[in-house]
Amino acid sequence: MVDPSIPIARIQQYTVERCPHCTERHRFALGFGRRAVLTFGGAAASAGLTCPTTGGPIVVELELRENETYLGPVDPSAGAAVTVALPEPAAAGAAVAQDSGGERVEWQKGSRTTALDFCRTMLTTSSGAIPVYTAVLNYVGTKRISGSFSGRLSVLPVIFFLLASVAFIMALVPTLAAVTDERGFREFRDRRLRLLDRYIWIGVTLFVAAMAFSVYFLFSALITV
């Protein structure tokens, strides 16, 4: 059922071309709302629907927009906030929805840990890439490009790797805040996850730029006679 505490932001028509139970074509109106809890993860979601002919469960894959959550099937003719009445044999579909809800809870619990583990991995990779790049550049021949325009700019990958490491370090720095109630905790959590996401994107962008510059300068050293 649609949670009445979450307003419906949009309704999307979804078509099941061939029902696995009656082989007929069904159309459903699905409601989506703004996600109340931020999570790190993909934008895919599963929806448990019910065949209107046999009452059998139908599980479909959905693509969610940013900070959006799937609410359930709705009846647009009776108003967006009215849910579609499901037949009694939909117990299997309810079990699927319950399993999805449990998975969602576990995903929310491990969301921040997933992001922090990624930051630790990228911090190690970014800092470790500096000596690797320097060693490979010396091996292929730094003297070949020394004094040239490429030689003077060959330090750029080291700078970008270092800046990427700083971004991931900032993402891992803990934040101190006074939280007195559930609402304050939720606001603090959302603010912290948004800041963490911003540092992750900055670090990844700098790391990709460093890799691109590394490839360019290494090939420049190889082809320079």
Salt bridges, closest charged atoms under 4 A:
GLU17 OE1 - ARG25 NE 3.05
GLU68 OE2 - ARG10 NE 2.64
ASP117 OD1 - ARG120 NH1 2.87
GLU187 OE2 - ARG183 NE 3.36
